[in-house]
Structures are given as structure tokens and as C-alpha cells.
């Protein structure tokens, strides 16, 4: 059964007026996210948290409501995660770290649940404003990035100090942000039938790709991830939506459930090559080693895990690195969000992650229009791909960037929704 979205489905006039005040802060997030990350790699965390908190508080003041509307399903998933994270402090190998990270997660989840709840009251014009500022921000951020790169990252070095590692960090973080916001902006401009903006966004995505290929200082992890996202995005538009939904769901679930087995199997398959082939990139060898040891420690406590935020203190059972002779394998985090969840919270944590994915899949299925549904699936795959090879799952800047991507993709979908589109009802 279907029903048409008519004028009576729109929020009341007072809600519409109040939305104009709170949406200002979401426009700020959309604009500054791809700009500030160029010079301050960890800026997504304070930007996202301050912006969402101000957005929610402004909405509550204007509506004279003590509690904002919340996304109940997201609230249930995040609350379950926090409760289990708190329980894990009883068997954690670093209980102090567990409690500290738990408090930071609560600070992040509360405004996130609220902001994704209250944006349901926004009109399409509000999402148009957010996406316009996202397009402006991507253009400004990309121009700043290319200018600084051509100048040898002198502006970045001036702000952060002369450090080659931090220069590599800017490249990684900025390119991840550019790709995600670029794909959302391209979808928005393409469907708004704005020819000028459409070709500007196509050029922006091409420029990001060219920079990524020709810049030899970028590590192989960044290049492989971004190329995977780009090629995956092209494949999405060539695949029928019914097959695409099943393929994405199956791929995500298999990756969640079998990640430790995959990690051990990959190391076993390429171990000989890693020891004898000196041409393999160091980051490739490092990732394989870290994933393997994380998977092996996971097998020791597969159900409950070792405790929230304990992966930096993962026990080493004498495993030696092929990169540094006679040195044990050391790391700050597993460089794989799924393996990190397995190690820290075990099968229970992976089940919570799967529940979160099912919530997202359920909402994607209700989106009308094949292209809009493909865009939503692509957004999910982009974020899922980003957690696999690079950053720590619980890094606040990374979670903030992913949530910011989510807001921008939601804005792109809602801004391109036609007033007479239908929704499925049971």
C-alpha cells in the first residue's frame, strides 16, 4: 500500500520557523567540516559536537520544550552499547581507560540521537540550505588543500609544526572528508538539475582522484580505500536496486561476523611474500600484522571481549614484526573498526553493531526512488569502508566525521525529495 506525501504531512508553521534557527548550526557543520580538516586534522570533533549541541539547544529554546525529539531506534542501539561498555569495565584490562572512553561516547551519542530526531521536522528548504553550504565548504576546502599542497604544506606546517607524520595525517583525514562530502554534493547537484554546479562537483571529484593518484607521499591505505569507494560508487549505478540491497547487506554482515577469520587467513596466505618481497608497501605489511594479532587475541575472549578501549594495550604473545627485525608487533589501535569491536566487546559488541546496521537498512528500504535508495546505500558503504583499513573506531574526530557525513547524506536525500513522492506504509 502507498500513500502520497501531501501538505498535511508537513510540520506546523511554528516548527517550520523554529527549524530555521537550528538549521543554521548544521549549515556551519556542513561548510566547515571539509575546510577546517585541511589545517586542523582533528577539528571534526569539536566542530560536530559544538554544532549539534547548539542546534539542539536552539531548537528546544525556540519550541519551549525541555526535551528534544529523539531517534528512538538509534537511542536503543547506542544505549545498549554504552551499558555493555560500562559492564565491560568489570573485566577490562584497563578499567580506567574504559570509563573515560565511555563518558566521551555518552557526550557524543546524546546530541547525535537528538539531532537526527529533530531534523525530521525540517522542511525541504532547510535541507537545501545545508547542502548549498556543504557544496561551498567542499569547494573552499579543496581549493585550500590544493594550494597548500602545491606550496609544500607550509601553511599546515606553520599551524601544526614541522612534522612529516602530521603532514601525512592531513592528507588522509582531508581526503576521506572530501570524498564523502563530494559524493553527497555531486548527487545533490545532479538531481537539482543545476548544470553549472553539477559540472563543478564532477570536476571536484575528478580533482580529488587526480591528487590522490599523483601525490606519491600518500600511503597505500589511503589510495586503496578511496579508489575502492570511487569504483564502488560507479558500480552502484549499474546494479539493479533489488540485487544491490541484498549484496550490501550480505557483504556487511559477512564482514562483521567473519572478520577475525579473514584476518588470520590473509596473514597465513601472504606471510611468505611479506618476509621475502621488499617491494610491498610498509603500510600493507603493518596492517596485515596488526589485523592478525588482533584476531588471535580476539579468539582468546571471543564472546565478551577484553573491555572497551583496551586495544592499545593488547597483549603480545611473542609475535615478531617482519618490518623491524626481532621487535614485537606494537600499535595504537587495530586500524580496523570491525576487528577493534571484536577484540574489545566480542560477539556481543558485534551483535550491537549488526543491530545498528539493520536499523539503517530498514530505513533505506523505506526510501522511495531507486536513485535515492542507491545514494543511501552508497553512503552506508562509504562509512563502512572507512572503518575497515585506517582509523581507530572510537577516535572522537573519526566518529564525528562519520556522523557529519550522515547528516550531509540525509540532507542530500531530503533536499532532492519531490513533494509528491510516495512512501510505503503497512
Buried (B, 14 or more C-beta within 10 A) or exposed (E): EEEEBEEEEBBEEEBBEBBBBBBBBBBBBBBBBBBBBBBBBBBBBBBBBBBBBBBBBBBBEBBEEEEBBBBEBBBBBBEBBBEBBBBBBEBBEBBEBBBEBBEBBBEBBBBBBBBBBBBEBBBBEBBBBBBBBBBBBBBBBBBBBBEBBEEEBEBBBEEBEEEEEBBBBBBBBBBBBBBBBBBBBBBBBBBBEBEEBBEBBBEBBEBBBEBBEEEEEBBBBBBBBBEBBBEBBEEBEEBEBEEBBEBBBEEBBEEBBEBBEBBBEBBEEBBEEBEEEEEBEEBBBBBBBBBBBBBBBBEEBEEBBBBBBBBEEBEEEEEEBBEEEEEEBEBEBBBBBBBBBBBBBBBBBBBBBBBBBBBBBEEBBEBBBEBBBBBBBBBBBBBBBBBBBBBBBBBBBBBBBBBBBBBBBBBBBBBBBEEEBEEEEE
